[in-house]
Amino acid sequence: MEIADFVSECIWHPSQKLSKNKDGSLTAEFEIEGLSEIKIWVLGFGANVEVLKPKELRGELKEIAVKIQKIYS
């Protein structure tokens, strides 16, 4: 099962809006107050997801990715 299919089969948050893209990927939108909870959720999908916005979350995930790369280099 692909990640897009897995994510689309569940209700992850009451505010979620999911849209399937032509290429088979999925765009998920959530209205949340803080980034901590969503950051942990996104990290659980590893390199199978990309956060488009907010920029602050993208930046935090990039910092974590750099730290992980240093650990496993």
For each residue, the residues with C-beta under 8 A, 3 or more apart:
1: 5 6
2: 5 6 24
3: 6 7 26 45 48 49
4: 7 8 20 24 25 26
5: 1 2 8 9
6: 1 2 3 9 10
7: 3 4 10 12 18 26 28
8: 4 5 18 20 26
9: 5 6
10: 6 7
11: 14 16
12: 7 16 28 30 41
13: 16 30 32
14: 11
15: 29 30 31 32
16: 11 12 13 28 29 30
17: 28 29 30
18: 7 8 26 27 28 29
19: 26 27
20: 4 8 24 25 26
21: 24 25 26 27
22:
23:
24: 2 4 20 21
25: 4 20 21
26: 3 4 7 8 18 19 20 21
27: 18 19 21 52
28: 7 12 16 17 18
29: 15 16 17 18
30: 12 13 15 16 17 38
31: 15
32: 13 15 35 37 38
33:
34: 37 38
35: 32 38 39 54 56 57 60
36: 39 40
37: 32 34 40 41
38: 30 32 34 35 41 42 57
39: 35 36 42 43 57 60 61 64
40: 36 37 43 44
41: 12 37 38 44 45
42: 38 39 45 49 51 57 61
43: 39 40 46 61 64
44: 40 41
45: 3 41 42 48 49
46: 43 49
47:
48: 3 45
49: 3 42 45 46
50:
51: 42 57 58 61
52: 27 58
53: 57 58
54: 35 57 58
55: 58 59
56: 35 59 60
57: 35 38 39 42 51 53 54 60 61
58: 51 52 53 54 55 61 62
59: 55 56 62 63
60: 35 39 56 57 63 64
61: 39 42 43 51 57 58 64 65
62: 58 59 65 66
63: 59 60 66 67
64: 39 43 60 61 67 68
65: 61 62 68 69
66: 62 63 69 70
67: 63 64 70 71
68: 64 65 71 72
69: 65 66 72 73
70: 66 67 73
71: 67 68
72: 68 69
73: 69 70
